[in-house]
Amino acid sequence: MIQTATSTVIASSYLTAPEAATYLRTTVQRIYALVKRGRLKPMPGSGKLLFRREALDECLSKRTVRR
């Protein structure tokens, strides 16, 4: 994660739940709810919730995430 004066830029192509929430401008609880409903899929076999940036971009394009 790179901090700038005006925003936070996440440099990795795999994001944790808190990073995904920041990226989508929502809450971590909302990320967990999207996973539970099957609307957002974490990377399999990672041992923790990691999300590909492309999957998050797809959520944004479909407007499935509310603030």
C-alpha positions, 0 to 999 in steps of 0.5 A: 500500500502506498500513501500519498497526500490525497489517497491510498494506492494499493500496489499489489494485484492481490488484496486482503479484505480490508484492502478490498474494502478500501479499494471498493470504498465500502466496509469490511463487513460488506466484503464478507457479506458479498463473499457469503452471497457468492457475489465476490469470490476470494482466491482459493487455497490461500488460507485467508481471504485474498481477492484479485484486483480484476475480480474487484474491478468486475464488481465495480463495473457491475455496480454490485457493491454499495457504500 
